[in-house]
């Protein structure tokens, strides 16, 4: 993996984060993915948990804006 690949992945992630729903996010994560939002957060593990966390994060963000 090189810098260009990482930059493309991040750009795609940001675009999909702003897209309603979570269906398209399955193209970025594997079934056994883990996602940690910060250095002291407990990671969520597994694609269903990652997608649920993404949906919850979007909901919380809408409440704060």
Residue, then its C-alpha position, 0 to 999 in steps of 0.5 A: x500500500x502506498x500513499x496514493x492508495x491511502x489518499x484514494x481510500x480516504x477520499x472514497x471513505x469521506x464521499x461515502x460517509x456523506x452519502x445516505x445509507x451504508x450500503x456503499x461502505x461495504x466496498x471499503x471494509x472486509x467482513x472482519x474489519x475493525x474500526x476505532x474512532x480514537x486512540x482510547x476508544x474500544x474498536x468495533x469489530x465486524x462489518x455489521x458493527x462497523x456499518x451500525x457505528x457509522x449509521x449511529x455516528x451520522x445520526x449523532x452528528x445530525x443531532x449536534x448540528 
